[in-house]
Amino acid sequence: MKESQPAQNDWHLSFGEVLKWDLIPVGVLISPEAPVMIKPPRADILILPQGSAWTSEQLERLPDGIRQSTARHILIEFKYTQSISDDAIVQSLAYDWLYRNSKKLTTDEVQTFLVSAIKPQENTRKTYGYKNQRYPGVYESQYQLVKRIQLISLNELADEPYNAVFKVFATHLKEKQKAFKLLEQSRDVSSLPRELESLLFGLLILGEQDMNIELTPKQVREMGKMWGNTYLSCLSPEERLAGVKPSEVMGYFKPEERFAGVKPSEVMSYFKPEERLAGLSMAELEEQIKKLKQENGNQ
């Protein structure tokens, strides 16, 4: 034979060659090593510490289940609008196996979690062997295959600061509201990018409205922006600026937006003298003083 021989462990190639010899003459297509999908599979989320091990600071921000895991590589299959199902389990197992093999990692180095925003019914959990609850909202399966995948039910996680970021995606309004309060207490929410702030606000509004419709993240963001603007329009300037530094407020607006429809005297009343003059040069200050003297002299 002129063609190169297959590797000793590639028995499937030899098997395929025999099938091709037997079936192609009668009109059957045989394709050894056929791709099973157009794009390579992608796990929803990979969580990986930059160091060789988890630090105490990192663990303080990881939820139950993940924070107790000894694995360094954490894979997450996230289901927001769907409950756990055969497809979800198979997906999670496939990502777990493919990731471990591609990175040449052991089973102890990788832990895969199926994270469900919807609380799985007890009968559904039992179908897949999820009877043992390690921590509130964290389940392990008793079945040989499925035990590789731990289940996290966001609605059932404990009300702890380290669970808050995950729990804001829970579907039960009561749990979502508690998560938002914990998030405000334990994180610097003022550092949130505006798009992310709109997303979280939209998630909260979505829960309060009890909408039985499926929205994309973009639609939730837009809803958060819309409701946020409506809410702010109902507040007085004092209520809007309560507890906020002038620099924090001004950072959200373009110069022309900052003073649209507002008299200078109304704006200046919110600032201390040193804040009003910040950034002005001596020449600019002198010019403003001359103008004030002229105005006072004409009165």
Buried (B, 14 or more C-beta within 10 A) or exposed (E): EEEEEBEEEEEEEEEBBEEBEEEEEEEEEBEBEEEEEEEEEEBBEEBEBEEEEBEEEBEEBBBBBBBBBEBBBBBBBBBBEEBBBEEBBEBBBBBBBBBBEEEEBEEEEBBBBBBBBBBBEEEBBEBBBBEEBEBBBBBBBEBEEBBBBBBBBBBBBEEBBBBBBBBBBBBBBEBBBBBBEBBEEBBEEEEBEEEEBBBBBBBBBBBEEEEEEEBEEEEBBBBBBBBBEEEEEEEEEEEEBEEEEBEEEEEEEEEEEEEEEEEEEEBEEBEEEEEBEEEEEEEEEEEEEEEEEEEEEEE
